[in-house]
């Protein structure tokens, strides 16, 4: 039992069977994190290199925790303290790190397609930890794991993704993953924050928050990046918060058992009201712990062999 | 066509479970500090039978857990199996853990299970119960309670079927074609 692909670059190219396999294994991995000794020896001697060209707290630490829990060795690479500062290219950086016998690269980069580019220059497995505005597949998987844990299924659910869709790799991975597993996806946000290609995506589009989240099973709120205001995509944070900020009033439009999700980091009082972020429908912290489980499952499945046989 | 021979009937298995339960009680002077742990996958239904029999004999609840040893195997990289639930619902520290599997063969699964158990606490003792000991040990591991010793060839496979209806329980030996013999 393994994945049908060598790399995890995006959910657009991942089969439903592979996604379900990751979710099933992640479910079992979660148990390890609740043990008195949170470590299993499975990936001893395997080397995981995290290559981060952008800042990150949760994704990077989540991958490191996942790898260490499985007993892999983890080496961290940050662009800001490396030879990238001397002008070394991404390709040369990867060739150098490959020569140090990495088994898996976890890469985050500001350019869309960076993970795919890296996969051309290494024999190691590559996991995309976010590339530009393209995809963030492990976030998509952990969101689906969280939804499935609460709802028991993905198929037939209606999920609203609210906010800056254009610049969001989280949104793209969620759209591909959720629709492939049979959910309906709605995108909710101002016209200026919806991508030009939205008509080609398998989604419904809403420009009104209450209408967009009406009768939804899940509302996934995206972070508003403050620099987007400077680019003139919306007039002010205050106006954005009034029109698209998820507060408890607006949330009554959704189903009574709605899940509220946010990939973090949150701007409380902008895209999400503090009482909703901390409220009874919020599963934000669970998303974080599910993130570790999903990444453990991926490392396990990518680094495993190909045979199902079991000897006693 | 593979040759299949039945080596234990439903009645044989029922008697073996009853005997093993009594042996466990005798050895441990009762069932007070016992904790039954079944190894996924086929050790679990056998462990359930033992737990239920122990509870019926001693008339007290016996804690029960399941253990998946996949992540502790010594051949990771050649086999990737799907994980089944590990569920140790309370602390095993200070308990007499009865580790249960359906068949003991090379002993490698038990070695993995011992390592896994130690990550959950420090039992006072671990004892091993199996339905079938088929020989061919590769590690210094020996079961404490055995349903039946069945000498086998490595070209044979022992299959334990513990159906949901105990009337359909059975153990069979299947002769494998040369290329599919397990190591």
Interface residues (C-beta under 8 A of the other chain):
Chain A: X1 X2 X21 X24 X25 X28 X29 X31 X32 X35 X36 X37 X39 X40 X41 X42 X43 X70 X300 X301 X303 X304 X305 X306 X307 X308 X309 X310 X311 X312
Chain B: X68 X70 X71 X72 X73 X76 X77 X78 X79 X80 X81 X82 X83 X84 X85 X86 X87 X101 X103 X104 X105 X106 X108 X109 X115 X116 X119 X120 X121 X134 X182 X183
